[in-house]
Amino acid sequence: MWEGTPGIDSLWRKLERRNEPPREEPRRPASDSEVPDLLADTDNLREIKSVRDAVRSLRREARALDVESDVADPSCEADTRRYCLLVCGRIIGGQKRELGELDRAYLEQVLGFDIIAADFVAFASELLSRSAAELDAILPELLRRKVSAEARIYDPCDSIIRHIETVAKSTGEVYGDKHRKRAAMAERIGLQLRWLVDAEREREAERPKARNAESGENGVIPLNETPDTETLDDVKTELMNLIGLEAVKKDFLSISNLLRIRQLRKQHELNTESLSLHLVFTGNPGTGKTTVARLLARAYRALGVLAKGHLVEVDRSGLVAGYVGHTALKTKEVVKRALDGVLFIDEAYALVGEGKDFGPEAINTLLKLMEDYRDRLIVIVAGYTDQMAAFLDSNPGLKSRFNKFIHFGDYTAAEMARIFEYMLEKAQYRVTEEAHAAIERATCRLHENREEHFGNARLVRNLFEQVQQEHANRLSSVPEPTRDELLSIDAPDVEAALTVIQAGSTR
């Protein structure tokens, strides 16, 4: 057994002994005296806090979905706990060696919740018995339910995937990651989750067709009946319900009007000039770029411009590989998934590289595929205004294909307050008059102190999650909170959350 209290590096060298023969005798549990306290090492505190905060946010989302669905089995929260354990188990090397009691003790410290010994044995066995491809294909219930959820202001899946990435990356830091092997695995997990979400959304886009096919006798739609599909007016209505974005809405409507007239001209066999539908979205994070891109894809489908109208979202890591020739293959695979829909490339400027960087290879491959599939693919590139200008200047082919810009301005303080209250309403909270005034003060303060790359709705989301945490802290001393107490957000909750958010932004 372990002797003394080893440091993290020494501990991990022992944990990474892959080729030790299995013990014949049953593994006895580690006593408290044999398990070093990770929290006692100040170097680990920040990473462990990051993991625990991310896990709390994920479980909070899961509990909210469990309440909404009113389904006790399977539990979304239980599935989320298991998935966090699965991610951490992979990060610390569970696919290469058997996990034991010492690992369970450490994971309890890092994740911040108890792990039943019997469940951990089954989990460790699963890690050893299933291939990496099978583990990658596990889409957590939390994400699966969110895929079909209404996405306004922010992508409901993006926040969850970022939390899972935080769990993975920060766990790797706790266990030592000098060569960034665990960070690379964390990035692969996040990339795979985004790929799975895109695939699930593509299936969602196909489901209305399947339901329509079932409406006719023997699954055949009568020729004289029109399938019950989403109309352009449906998409426009959803767009107009978004908070703020007035200039963006105007541009969206202009594009849809132009396409509608083009489609009508085609029906009347009138000439129509070729038109580039690829777009550049500029602006700070959290301004609704992904949400609007998804609405545009659906509008293109309603107009008959695209057959599916799904959205595939990637960033540099989704297109660029680390070896010669692999980037082109990776880019082709992404484009293949996006055919008949929209490919959304966030922070596209990151593809501009120097020296031996493979980013330019991704750009050149993308440009060729955009030409090959010009009738089946629309590409939207997004990022900060100045960086996107440099991105377009980096390759002559980009400027000729991307000539339409839509700018997403920062939200006003009043719009941020409305976004916050929308989040509260959706999560089944209510606020007192004093809390309402505190929300307005908080969003004004955040807006007044905004920096160059202001977080907008993402910052509002962070504030909202911290308010939930402060609400939970306040009720921790109440043995049996009433329904009214569980529903009510008070002014001190908002004020305390603002203090935490502001302190974090100054670090």
Secondary structure as UniProt FT lines:
FT   HELIX           8..15
FT   TURN            18..19
FT   HELIX           32..34
FT   HELIX           38..40
FT   HELIX           42..69
FT   HELIX           76..91
FT   TURN            92..96
FT   HELIX           101..111
FT   HELIX           117..129
FT   HELIX           132..136
FT   HELIX           141..147
FT   HELIX           156..174
FT   TURN            178..179
FT   HELIX           181..215
FT   HELIX           217..219
FT   TURN            223..224
FT   HELIX           232..240
FT   HELIX           246..267
FT   TURN            268..269
FT   STRAND          279..283
FT   TURN            285..286
FT   HELIX           289..303
FT   STRAND          311..314
FT   HELIX           316..319
FT   TURN            324..325
FT   HELIX           326..338
FT   TURN            339..340
FT   STRAND          341..345
FT   TURN            346..347
FT   HELIX           348..351
FT   TURN            355..356
FT   HELIX           359..372
FT   TURN            373..376
FT   STRAND          377..383
FT   HELIX           385..393
FT   HELIX           396..401
FT   STRAND          405..408
FT   HELIX           413..426
FT   TURN            427..428
FT   STRAND          430..431
FT   HELIX           433..448
FT   TURN            452..453
FT   HELIX           457..475
FT   TURN            476..477
FT   HELIX           483..487
FT   STRAND          488..489
FT   HELIX           491..505
//
